[in-house]
Amino acid sequence: MKIRNGIFAGVLPAMLLTGCMGGLPSCGSSEAEGLVKKIVNQKSFFIGQFVSLDDVEETAANNEAGIRVCSATLTTTRISKDIAYSIRWQNKENKEYILEINN
């Protein structure tokens, strides 16, 4: 994970939960929010501890490429900032995906 322009970019791979329908998690899913929380809390020295993810929207999706692009307002103990993040397949057969915070 890299710090960029005072905020951060992070990549955190994770397995999909057993019993999911086989697709990527939605932008506002508990899986996606949990990964954003993990990324933020790994950088808490710089940006504070995760508080909430609000106003979550899917801004783009490409089912063929296996990617969702999302926007939300991230609130930590230090900041409140609009962020963009993407969810994409790392290995669709193994149901592994990556969530990356882009700003």
C-alpha positions, 0 to 999 in steps of 0.5 A: 500500500502506498501513501499518495497525496496525503491520502492512500491507495491500498490493495487487499486481496480476500476470499469471497464468503462461502454461499455468495452467489458467485459474483463480485460483492456490490459496492455497499456490501458488508464484504466491501466495507470490511475490506475498506475498513481493514485498509484504512485501519492499516494506515490509521497512523496517517488518516485515523481509525475507520468510522464509517463508509456513507453515500456508497454508489456504483459509478461503473461496472464491466461484468465482462472484465469483472470489475466494479468502480465505486464512490463513497464518503469515508469518515475516520477519526481524523478526516471525512473524504470522498473516495473511489475504490474498485473491486475486481477479480483476482482469480474468478475460479477460486472466487478471490477478488481485490478491493483497491482504494484509488484515492 
